[in-house]
């Protein structure tokens, strides 16, 4: 009887910890999905910026962004490869600053190509919006996107 009582108490304690873990994970998931600041990467912030748009316009906006990212995949890979080459150059025994600089230049050029394509996609998506919708998008971009303003101290 005593062993059954101990097993019951241990089971209750384990279940309480399990429920607490599930509740904490659910709360964290909710925060990540709702907060543009916690969204991962630029694409998450750009998606969050369109939150105030009507559903149909938001879908068109997101389709335009997806197309821009899809077209940018070769540049994303090139930038990643160039950054890896730059890091390898930094730790290479035969230090060659010109090669490291060239790799960083390639990475920067690839990043700028991606940014240019995404920003052109933003402009194309905004072309189909009326003034109030563009204002709502601009407010979202100012809060969470590329038009984000630095915080005032």
MIVO-999186 format. One record per atom (N, C-alpha, C, O, CB): residue number from 1; residue in three letters; atom name; x, y, z. Coordinates in steps of 0.1 Angstrom, whole numbers. Glycine has a CB too. Layout:
residues N
n,res,atom,xx,yy,zz
NUM,ala,CA,X,Y,Z
...
***
This chain:
residues 153
n,res,atom,xx,yy,zz
1,unk,N,8,-12,0
1,unk,CA,0,0,0
1,unk,C,9,13,0
1,unk,O,6,22,-7
1,unk,CB,-9,0,12
2,unk,N,19,12,8
2,unk,CA,28,24,9
2,unk,C,35,26,-5
2,unk,O,37,38,-9
2,unk,CB,39,22,20
3,unk,N,39,16,-12
3,unk,CA,45,17,-25
3,unk,C,36,23,-35
3,unk,O,40,31,-44
3,unk,CB,50,3,-30
4,unk,N,23,20,-34
4,unk,CA,13,25,-44
4,unk,C,11,40,-41
4,unk,O,10,48,-51
4,unk,CB,0,18,-42
5,unk,N,12,44,-28
5,unk,CA,10,58,-25
5,unk,C,22,66,-30
5,unk,O,20,77,-35
5,unk,CB,9,60,-10
6,unk,N,34,61,-29
6,unk,CA,46,68,-34
6,unk,C,46,69,-49
6,unk,O,49,79,-55
6,unk,CB,59,60,-29
7,unk,N,42,58,-55
7,unk,CA,40,58,-70
7,unk,C,30,69,-75
7,unk,O,32,75,-85
7,unk,CB,37,44,-75
8,unk,N,19,70,-67
8,unk,CA,9,80,-71
8,unk,C,14,94,-69
8,unk,O,12,102,-78
8,unk,CB,-3,78,-62
9,unk,N,21,97,-59
9,unk,CA,27,110,-56
9,unk,C,38,113,-67
9,unk,O,38,124,-72
9,unk,CB,34,111,-42
10,unk,N,46,104,-70
10,unk,CA,56,106,-81
10,unk,C,49,109,-94
10,unk,O,53,117,-102
10,unk,CB,66,94,-82
11,unk,N,39,101,-97
11,unk,CA,31,103,-110
11,unk,C,25,117,-110
11,unk,O,25,123,-121
11,unk,CB,20,92,-111
12,unk,N,19,122,-99
12,unk,CA,13,135,-99
12,unk,C,24,146,-101
12,unk,O,22,155,-109
12,unk,CB,6,138,-85
13,unk,N,35,145,-95
13,unk,CA,46,154,-96
13,unk,C,51,155,-111
13,unk,O,53,165,-116
13,unk,CB,58,151,-87
14,unk,N,53,143,-117
14,unk,CA,57,142,-131
14,unk,C,47,148,-140
14,unk,O,51,156,-149
14,unk,CB,60,128,-135
15,unk,N,34,146,-138
15,unk,CA,24,152,-146
15,unk,C,23,167,-145
15,unk,O,21,174,-155
15,unk,CB,10,145,-142
16,unk,N,25,172,-133
16,unk,CA,25,186,-131
16,unk,C,37,193,-139
16,unk,O,35,203,-146
16,unk,CB,27,190,-116
17,unk,N,49,187,-138
17,unk,CA,60,192,-146
17,unk,C,57,191,-161
17,unk,O,61,200,-169
17,unk,CB,73,185,-143
18,unk,N,51,180,-165
18,unk,CA,48,178,-179
18,unk,C,38,189,-184
18,unk,O,40,195,-195
18,unk,CB,42,164,-182
19,unk,N,28,191,-176
19,unk,CA,18,201,-180
19,unk,C,24,215,-180
19,unk,O,21,223,-189
19,unk,CB,6,201,-170
20,unk,N,33,218,-171
20,unk,CA,40,231,-171
20,unk,C,48,233,-183
20,unk,O,49,244,-189
20,unk,CB,48,232,-158
21,unk,N,55,222,-187
21,unk,CA,64,223,-199
21,unk,C,55,225,-212
21,unk,O,59,233,-220
21,unk,CB,72,210,-201
22,unk,N,44,218,-213
22,unk,CA,35,220,-224
22,unk,C,30,234,-224
22,unk,O,29,241,-235
22,unk,CB,24,210,-224
23,unk,N,25,239,-213
23,unk,CA,20,253,-212
23,unk,C,31,263,-216
23,unk,O,28,273,-223
23,unk,CB,14,256,-198
24,unk,N,43,261,-211
24,unk,CA,54,271,-214
24,unk,C,57,270,-229
24,unk,O,60,281,-235
24,unk,CB,66,267,-206
25,unk,N,57,259,-235
25,unk,CA,60,258,-249
25,unk,C,49,264,-257
25,unk,O,52,271,-267
25,unk,CB,62,243,-254
26,unk,N,37,263,-253
26,unk,CA,25,269,-260
26,unk,C,26,284,-259
26,unk,O,24,291,-269
26,unk,CB,12,264,-255
27,unk,N,29,289,-247
27,unk,CA,30,303,-245
27,unk,C,42,309,-254
27,unk,O,40,320,-260
27,unk,CB,33,307,-231
28,unk,N,53,302,-254
28,unk,CA,64,307,-263
28,unk,C,61,307,-277
28,unk,O,64,316,-285
28,unk,CB,77,298,-260
29,unk,N,54,296,-282
29,unk,CA,50,295,-296
29,unk,C,41,307,-299
29,unk,O,42,313,-310
29,unk,CB,43,282,-299
30,unk,N,31,310,-290
30,unk,CA,22,321,-293
30,unk,C,30,334,-294
30,unk,O,26,342,-302
30,unk,CB,12,322,-281
31,unk,N,39,337,-285
31,unk,CA,47,349,-285
31,unk,C,55,350,-298
31,unk,O,55,361,-304
31,unk,CB,56,350,-274
32,unk,N,61,339,-303
32,unk,CA,69,340,-315
32,unk,C,60,343,-327
32,unk,O,64,350,-336
32,unk,CB,77,327,-317
33,unk,N,48,337,-327
33,unk,CA,40,338,-339
33,unk,C,33,352,-339
33,unk,O,30,357,-350
33,unk,CB,29,327,-339
34,unk,N,31,358,-328
34,unk,CA,24,371,-327
34,unk,C,33,383,-328
34,unk,O,28,394,-332
34,unk,CB,16,371,-315
35,unk,N,45,382,-324
35,unk,CA,54,394,-322
35,unk,C,63,395,-334
35,unk,O,71,386,-337
35,unk,CB,62,393,-310
36,unk,N,62,406,-342
36,unk,CA,71,408,-353
36,unk,C,86,409,-349
36,unk,O,94,406,-357
36,unk,CB,67,421,-361
37,unk,N,88,414,-337
37,unk,CA,102,415,-332
37,unk,C,108,401,-330
37,unk,O,121,399,-332
37,unk,CB,103,423,-320
38,unk,N,100,391,-326
38,unk,CA,106,378,-324
38,unk,C,106,369,-336
38,unk,O,111,358,-336
38,unk,CB,98,371,-313
39,unk,N,100,374,-347
39,unk,CA,100,367,-360
39,unk,C,114,365,-365
39,unk,O,122,374,-363
39,unk,CB,91,373,-371
40,unk,N,117,354,-370
40,unk,CA,131,351,-374
40,unk,C,134,357,-388
40,unk,O,126,355,-398
40,unk,CB,133,336,-374
41,unk,N,144,364,-389
41,unk,CA,149,369,-402
41,unk,C,140,380,-408
41,unk,O,130,383,-402
41,unk,CB,149,358,-411
42,unk,N,145,385,-419
42,unk,CA,138,396,-426
42,unk,C,125,392,-431
42,unk,O,116,400,-431
42,unk,CB,147,401,-437
43,unk,N,124,380,-436
43,unk,CA,112,375,-442
43,unk,C,101,375,-432
43,unk,O,89,379,-435
43,unk,CB,113,362,-449
44,unk,N,103,371,-420
44,unk,CA,93,371,-409
44,unk,C,88,385,-406
44,unk,O,76,387,-404
44,unk,CB,99,365,-397
45,unk,N,97,395,-406
45,unk,CA,94,409,-404
45,unk,C,85,414,-415
45,unk,O,76,422,-413
45,unk,CB,106,417,-401
46,unk,N,89,410,-427
46,unk,CA,81,415,-439
46,unk,C,67,409,-439
46,unk,O,58,416,-443
46,unk,CB,89,412,-452
47,unk,N,66,397,-435
47,unk,CA,53,391,-434
47,unk,C,44,398,-423
47,unk,O,33,401,-425
47,unk,CB,54,376,-431
48,unk,N,51,401,-412
48,unk,CA,44,407,-401
48,unk,C,39,421,-405
48,unk,O,29,426,-399
48,unk,CB,53,408,-388
49,unk,N,47,428,-413
49,unk,CA,43,441,-417
49,unk,C,30,442,-425
49,unk,O,23,453,-425
49,unk,CB,54,447,-426
50,unk,N,26,431,-431
50,unk,CA,13,431,-439
50,unk,C,1,427,-430
50,unk,O,-10,425,-436
50,unk,CB,15,422,-450
51,unk,N,3,426,-417
51,unk,CA,-8,421,-409
51,unk,C,-21,429,-410
51,unk,O,-31,424,-408
51,unk,CB,-3,421,-394
52,unk,N,-19,442,-412
52,unk,CA,-31,451,-412
52,unk,C,-38,451,-426
52,unk,O,-49,457,-427
52,unk,CB,-27,465,-409
53,unk,N,-33,445,-436
53,unk,CA,-39,444,-449
53,unk,C,-51,435,-449
53,unk,O,-51,425,-442
53,unk,CB,-29,440,-460
54,unk,N,-60,438,-458
54,unk,CA,-71,428,-460
54,unk,C,-66,415,-465
54,unk,O,-55,414,-471
54,unk,CB,-82,434,-470
55,unk,N,-73,404,-462
55,unk,CA,-68,391,-465
55,unk,C,-64,388,-479
55,unk,O,-53,383,-482
55,unk,CB,-79,381,-461
56,unk,N,-72,393,-489
56,unk,CA,-69,391,-503
56,unk,C,-56,398,-507
56,unk,O,-47,393,-514
56,unk,CB,-80,395,-512
57,unk,N,-55,411,-502
57,unk,CA,-43,419,-505
57,unk,C,-31,413,-498
57,unk,O,-20,414,-504
57,unk,CB,-45,434,-501
58,unk,N,-32,408,-486
58,unk,CA,-21,402,-479
58,unk,C,-16,390,-486
58,unk,O,-4,388,-487
58,unk,CB,-26,399,-464
59,unk,N,-25,382,-491
59,unk,CA,-21,370,-499
59,unk,C,-13,374,-511
59,unk,O,-3,367,-514
59,unk,CB,-34,362,-503
60,unk,N,-18,384,-518
60,unk,CA,-11,388,-530
60,unk,C,3,394,-527
60,unk,O,13,391,-533
60,unk,CB,-19,399,-538
61,unk,N,4,401,-516
61,unk,CA,17,407,-511
61,unk,C,26,395,-507
61,unk,O,38,396,-511
61,unk,CB,14,416,-498
62,unk,N,21,385,-500
62,unk,CA,30,374,-496
62,unk,C,34,366,-508
62,unk,O,45,361,-508
62,unk,CB,22,365,-486
63,unk,N,25,364,-518
63,unk,CA,29,357,-530
63,unk,C,41,365,-537
63,unk,O,50,358,-542
63,unk,CB,17,356,-540
64,unk,N,40,378,-538
64,unk,CA,51,386,-544
64,unk,C,64,384,-537
64,unk,O,74,383,-543
64,unk,CB,47,401,-545
65,unk,N,63,384,-523
65,unk,CA,75,382,-515
65,unk,C,81,368,-517
65,unk,O,93,367,-519
65,unk,CB,72,385,-500
66,unk,N,72,358,-518
66,unk,CA,77,345,-520
66,unk,C,84,343,-533
66,unk,O,95,337,-534
66,unk,CB,66,335,-519
67,unk,N,79,350,-544
67,unk,CA,85,349,-557
67,unk,C,98,356,-557
67,unk,O,108,351,-563
67,unk,CB,76,356,-567
68,unk,N,100,367,-550
68,unk,CA,112,374,-549
68,unk,C,123,366,-542
68,unk,O,134,365,-546
68,unk,CB,111,388,-541
69,unk,N,119,359,-531
69,unk,CA,128,350,-524
69,unk,C,132,338,-532
69,unk,O,144,334,-532
69,unk,CB,122,346,-510
70,unk,N,122,333,-539
70,unk,CA,125,321,-548
70,unk,C,135,325,-559
70,unk,O,144,317,-562
70,unk,CB,112,316,-554
71,unk,N,133,337,-564
71,unk,CA,143,341,-575
71,unk,C,157,345,-569
71,unk,O,166,345,-576
71,unk,CB,137,354,-582
72,unk,N,157,347,-556
72,unk,CA,170,351,-550
72,unk,C,178,339,-544
72,unk,O,189,341,-539
72,unk,CB,167,360,-538
73,unk,N,173,327,-546
73,unk,CA,180,316,-540
73,unk,C,194,314,-545
73,unk,O,203,312,-537
73,unk,CB,173,303,-543
74,unk,N,197,316,-558
74,unk,CA,211,315,-562
74,unk,C,220,326,-555
74,unk,O,231,323,-552
74,unk,CB,212,317,-577
75,unk,N,215,338,-554
75,unk,CA,222,349,-547
75,unk,C,224,345,-532
75,unk,O,235,348,-527
75,unk,CB,216,362,-549
76,unk,N,214,340,-526
76,unk,CA,215,336,-512
76,unk,C,226,325,-510
76,unk,O,235,326,-501
76,unk,CB,202,331,-506
77,unk,N,227,316,-519
77,unk,CA,237,305,-519
77,unk,C,251,311,-521
77,unk,O,261,308,-515
77,unk,CB,234,294,-529
78,unk,N,251,320,-531
78,unk,CA,264,327,-535
78,unk,C,270,335,-523
78,unk,O,282,335,-520
78,unk,CB,263,336,-547
79,unk,N,261,342,-516
79,unk,CA,265,350,-504
79,unk,C,270,341,-493
79,unk,O,280,344,-487
79,unk,CB,253,358,-499
80,unk,N,263,330,-491
80,unk,CA,267,321,-480
80,unk,C,281,315,-484
80,unk,O,289,314,-475
80,unk,CB,256,309,-479
81,unk,N,282,311,-496
81,unk,CA,295,305,-500
81,unk,C,306,315,-499
81,unk,O,317,312,-494
81,unk,CB,294,300,-515
82,unk,N,304,327,-503
82,unk,CA,314,338,-502
82,unk,C,318,341,-487
82,unk,O,329,343,-484
82,unk,CB,309,351,-508
83,unk,N,308,341,-478
83,unk,CA,311,343,-464
83,unk,C,319,331,-458
83,unk,O,328,334,-450
83,unk,CB,298,345,-456
84,unk,N,316,319,-462
84,unk,CA,324,308,-458
84,unk,C,338,309,-463
84,unk,O,347,306,-455
84,unk,CB,317,294,-463
85,unk,N,340,313,-475
85,unk,CA,353,315,-481
85,unk,C,361,326,-473
85,unk,O,373,324,-471
85,unk,CB,353,318,-496
86,unk,N,354,336,-469
86,unk,CA,360,347,-462
86,unk,C,365,342,-448
86,unk,O,376,345,-443
86,unk,CB,351,359,-460
87,unk,N,356,334,-441
87,unk,CA,360,329,-428
87,unk,C,371,319,-429
87,unk,O,380,319,-421
87,unk,CB,348,322,-422
88,unk,N,371,311,-440
88,unk,CA,382,302,-442
88,unk,C,395,310,-444
88,unk,O,406,306,-440
88,unk,CB,380,293,-454
89,unk,N,394,321,-451
89,unk,CA,406,329,-454
89,unk,C,411,336,-441
89,unk,O,424,337,-440
89,unk,CB,403,340,-464
90,unk,N,402,339,-432
90,unk,CA,407,345,-419
90,unk,C,415,335,-411
90,unk,O,425,340,-404
90,unk,CB,395,349,-411
91,unk,N,412,323,-412
91,unk,CA,419,313,-403
91,unk,C,430,305,-411
91,unk,O,437,296,-405
91,unk,CB,409,303,-397
92,unk,N,432,308,-424
92,unk,CA,441,301,-432
92,unk,C,456,304,-427
92,unk,O,458,316,-423
92,unk,CB,440,304,-447
93,unk,N,465,294,-427
93,unk,CA,478,297,-423
93,unk,C,486,307,-432
93,unk,O,494,315,-428
93,unk,CB,486,284,-422
94,unk,N,482,307,-445
94,unk,CA,488,316,-454
94,unk,C,478,328,-457
94,unk,O,471,328,-466
94,unk,CB,492,309,-468
95,unk,N,478,337,-448
95,unk,CA,469,349,-447
95,unk,C,470,357,-460
95,unk,O,481,361,-464
95,unk,CB,472,358,-435
96,unk,N,459,358,-467
96,unk,CA,458,366,-480
96,unk,C,447,376,-478
96,unk,O,436,373,-482
96,unk,CB,457,357,-492
97,unk,N,450,388,-474
97,unk,CA,439,398,-471
97,unk,C,432,401,-484
97,unk,O,420,404,-483
97,unk,CB,445,411,-466
98,unk,N,438,401,-496
98,unk,CA,431,405,-508
98,unk,C,420,394,-511
98,unk,O,410,398,-516
98,unk,CB,441,405,-520
99,unk,N,423,381,-509
99,unk,CA,413,371,-511
99,unk,C,402,372,-502
99,unk,O,390,370,-505
99,unk,CB,420,357,-510
100,unk,N,404,375,-489
100,unk,CA,394,377,-479
100,unk,C,385,389,-483
100,unk,O,373,388,-482
100,unk,CB,400,379,-465
101,unk,N,391,400,-487
101,unk,CA,384,412,-491
101,unk,C,375,408,-503
101,unk,O,364,413,-504
101,unk,CB,393,423,-494
102,unk,N,381,401,-513
102,unk,CA,373,398,-525
102,unk,C,361,389,-521
102,unk,O,350,391,-527
102,unk,CB,382,390,-535
103,unk,N,363,379,-512
103,unk,CA,352,371,-508
103,unk,C,341,379,-501
103,unk,O,329,377,-503
103,unk,CB,357,360,-498
104,unk,N,345,388,-492
104,unk,CA,335,397,-486
104,unk,C,328,406,-496
104,unk,O,316,409,-494
104,unk,CB,342,406,-475
105,unk,N,335,411,-506
105,unk,CA,329,419,-517
105,unk,C,318,410,-524
105,unk,O,308,415,-527
105,unk,CB,340,424,-527
106,unk,N,322,398,-527
106,unk,CA,312,389,-534
106,unk,C,300,387,-525
106,unk,O,288,387,-530
106,unk,CB,318,375,-537
107,unk,N,302,385,-512
107,unk,CA,291,383,-503
107,unk,C,282,395,-502
107,unk,O,270,394,-502
107,unk,CB,296,379,-489
108,unk,N,288,407,-501
108,unk,CA,281,420,-501
108,unk,C,273,422,-514
108,unk,O,261,426,-513
108,unk,CB,290,431,-499
109,unk,N,278,419,-525
109,unk,CA,271,420,-538
109,unk,C,259,411,-539
109,unk,O,249,414,-543
109,unk,CB,281,417,-550
110,unk,N,261,398,-534
110,unk,CA,250,389,-534
110,unk,C,239,394,-524
110,unk,O,227,393,-528
110,unk,CB,255,375,-530
111,unk,N,243,399,-513
111,unk,CA,233,404,-503
111,unk,C,225,415,-509
111,unk,O,213,417,-507
111,unk,CB,240,408,-490
112,unk,N,232,424,-516
112,unk,CA,225,436,-522
112,unk,C,216,432,-533
112,unk,O,206,438,-535
112,unk,CB,236,446,-527
113,unk,N,220,421,-541
113,unk,CA,211,416,-551
113,unk,C,198,411,-545
113,unk,O,187,413,-550
113,unk,CB,218,405,-560
114,unk,N,199,404,-534
114,unk,CA,187,398,-527
114,unk,C,179,410,-522
114,unk,O,167,410,-524
114,unk,CB,191,389,-516
115,unk,N,185,419,-516
115,unk,CA,178,431,-510
115,unk,C,171,439,-521
115,unk,O,159,443,-519
115,unk,CB,187,440,-502
116,unk,N,178,441,-532
116,unk,CA,172,448,-543
116,unk,C,159,441,-548
116,unk,O,149,447,-551
116,unk,CB,182,450,-554
117,unk,N,160,428,-550
117,unk,CA,149,420,-556
117,unk,C,137,421,-546
117,unk,O,126,422,-550
117,unk,CB,154,406,-558
118,unk,N,140,419,-533
118,unk,CA,129,419,-523
118,unk,C,123,433,-522
118,unk,O,110,434,-522
118,unk,CB,134,415,-509
119,unk,N,131,444,-523
119,unk,CA,125,457,-522
119,unk,C,117,460,-534
119,unk,O,107,467,-533
119,unk,CB,136,467,-520
120,unk,N,121,456,-546
120,unk,CA,113,458,-558
120,unk,C,100,450,-557
120,unk,O,90,455,-562
120,unk,CB,121,453,-571
121,unk,N,101,438,-551
121,unk,CA,88,431,-549
121,unk,C,79,438,-540
121,unk,O,67,438,-542
121,unk,CB,92,417,-543
122,unk,N,84,445,-529
122,unk,CA,76,453,-520
122,unk,C,69,464,-528
122,unk,O,57,466,-526
122,unk,CB,84,459,-509
123,unk,N,77,471,-536
123,unk,CA,71,482,-544
123,unk,C,60,476,-554
123,unk,O,50,483,-555
123,unk,CB,82,489,-552
124,unk,N,63,465,-560
124,unk,CA,53,459,-569
124,unk,C,40,455,-562
124,unk,O,29,457,-567
124,unk,CB,59,447,-576
125,unk,N,42,450,-550
125,unk,CA,30,446,-542
125,unk,C,22,458,-538
125,unk,O,10,458,-537
125,unk,CB,35,437,-530
126,unk,N,29,469,-534
126,unk,CA,22,481,-529
126,unk,C,15,488,-541
126,unk,O,6,496,-538
126,unk,CB,33,490,-523
127,unk,N,19,485,-553
127,unk,CA,13,492,-564
127,unk,C,-2,488,-566
127,unk,O,-10,496,-571
127,unk,CB,20,488,-577
128,unk,N,-6,477,-561
128,unk,CA,-20,473,-561
128,unk,C,-28,477,-549
128,unk,O,-40,473,-548
128,unk,CB,-21,458,-563
129,unk,N,-23,485,-541
129,unk,CA,-30,489,-529
129,unk,C,-35,503,-530
129,unk,O,-29,512,-537
129,unk,CB,-21,488,-516
130,unk,N,-46,506,-523
130,unk,CA,-51,520,-523
130,unk,C,-43,528,-512
130,unk,O,-34,522,-505
130,unk,CB,-66,521,-520
131,unk,N,-45,541,-511
131,unk,CA,-37,549,-502
131,unk,C,-38,544,-487
131,unk,O,-28,544,-480
131,unk,CB,-42,564,-503
132,unk,N,-50,541,-482
132,unk,CA,-51,537,-468
132,unk,C,-44,523,-466
132,unk,O,-37,522,-456
132,unk,CB,-66,535,-465
133,unk,N,-44,514,-476
133,unk,CA,-37,502,-474
133,unk,C,-22,504,-475
133,unk,O,-15,497,-468
133,unk,CB,-42,492,-485
134,unk,N,-18,513,-484
134,unk,CA,-3,516,-484
134,unk,C,1,522,-471
134,unk,O,13,519,-467
134,unk,CB,0,525,-496
135,unk,N,-7,530,-465
135,unk,CA,-4,536,-452
135,unk,C,-2,525,-442
135,unk,O,7,526,-434
135,unk,CB,-14,547,-448
136,unk,N,-12,516,-442
136,unk,CA,-11,505,-432
136,unk,C,2,496,-434
136,unk,O,8,492,-425
136,unk,CB,-24,496,-433
137,unk,N,5,494,-447
137,unk,CA,17,486,-450
137,unk,C,29,494,-446
137,unk,O,39,488,-440
137,unk,CB,18,483,-465
138,unk,N,30,507,-449
138,unk,CA,41,515,-445
138,unk,C,43,516,-430
138,unk,O,54,515,-425
138,unk,CB,39,530,-450
139,unk,N,32,516,-422
139,unk,CA,32,516,-408
139,unk,C,38,503,-403
139,unk,O,47,502,-394
139,unk,CB,18,518,-401
140,unk,N,34,492,-409
140,unk,CA,40,479,-406
140,unk,C,54,478,-409
140,unk,O,62,472,-401
140,unk,CB,32,468,-413
141,unk,N,58,483,-421
141,unk,CA,72,482,-425
141,unk,C,81,491,-416
141,unk,O,93,488,-413
141,unk,CB,74,487,-440
142,unk,N,75,502,-411
142,unk,CA,82,511,-402
142,unk,C,84,504,-389
142,unk,O,95,506,-382
142,unk,CB,74,524,-400
143,unk,N,75,496,-384
143,unk,CA,76,489,-371
143,unk,C,85,477,-373
143,unk,O,93,475,-364
143,unk,CB,62,485,-367
144,unk,N,84,470,-384
144,unk,CA,91,457,-384
144,unk,C,99,454,-397
144,unk,O,105,443,-398
144,unk,CB,81,446,-382
145,unk,N,99,462,-406
145,unk,CA,105,459,-419
145,unk,C,117,468,-422
145,unk,O,123,473,-413
145,unk,CB,95,460,-430
146,unk,N,120,469,-435
146,unk,CA,132,476,-439
146,unk,C,131,491,-437
146,unk,O,141,498,-438
146,unk,CB,134,473,-454
147,unk,N,119,496,-434
147,unk,CA,118,511,-432
147,unk,C,118,513,-417
147,unk,O,115,524,-412
147,unk,CB,105,516,-438
148,unk,N,122,503,-409
148,unk,CA,122,504,-394
148,unk,C,131,516,-390
148,unk,O,142,517,-395
148,unk,CB,127,491,-388
149,unk,N,126,523,-381
149,unk,CA,134,535,-375
149,unk,C,141,530,-363
149,unk,O,136,522,-355
149,unk,CB,124,546,-373
150,unk,N,153,536,-360
150,unk,CA,160,532,-348
150,unk,C,152,537,-336
150,unk,O,145,547,-337
150,unk,CB,174,538,-348
151,unk,N,153,530,-325
151,unk,CA,146,534,-312
151,unk,C,152,547,-307
151,unk,O,165,549,-308
151,unk,CB,146,523,-302
152,unk,N,144,556,-302
152,unk,CA,149,568,-296
152,unk,C,153,564,-281
152,unk,O,146,557,-274
152,unk,CB,138,579,-296
153,unk,N,164,570,-277
153,unk,CA,169,567,-263
153,unk,C,160,573,-253
153,unk,O,163,571,-241
153,unk,CB,183,572,-261
***
